[in-house]
Amino acid sequence: MNQKLKNKVAKATGGNYKLNKKVMQLKRSWDEVEGMLNGTVKNKKR
């Protein structure tokens, strides 16, 4: 995971470990969904 993103999240959440962890989980799951969506778009173009 990008270190800059982790630093930004930590600053935004005031260093709250549990909240940081939740935000990073949401980011990973959103990246996964985005990958699925982009994958289907690429497959349809072919």
C-alpha positions in Angstrom: 0.0 0.0 0.0 1.2 3.5 -0.8 3.0 5.0 2.2 1.8 8.5 1.4 -1.8 7.3 1.5 -1.3 5.7 4.9 0.3 9.0 6.3 -2.7 11.0 5.0 -5.2 8.6 6.5 -3.3 8.7 9.9 -3.4 12.5 9.9 -7.0 12.7 8.9 -8.1 10.2 11.6 -6.0 11.7 14.3 -3.8 8.6 14.6 -6.7 6.4 15.7 -5.4 2.9 15.0 -8.8 1.2 14.7 -10.2 3.9 12.5 -7.0 3.8 10.3 -7.4 0.0 9.9 -11.1 0.4 8.9 -10.3 3.0 6.3 -7.5 0.9 4.8 -9.9 -2.1 4.6 -12.5 0.0 2.8 -9.8 1.3 0.4 -8.7 -2.3 -0.4 -12.2 -3.5 -0.9 -13.0 -0.5 -3.1 -9.8 -1.2 -5.2 -11.0 -4.7 -5.6 -14.5 -3.6 -6.8 -12.9 -1.1 -9.1 -10.6 -3.8 -10.6 -13.6 -6.0 -11.2 -15.4 -3.2 -13.0 -12.4 -2.2 -15.1 -11.9 -5.9 -15.9 -15.4 -6.3 -17.3 -15.1 -3.1 -19.3 -11.9 -4.3 -20.9 -13.4 -7.7 -21.6 -16.4 -6.1 -23.3 -14.1 -3.9 -25.5 -12.4 -7.0 -26.9 
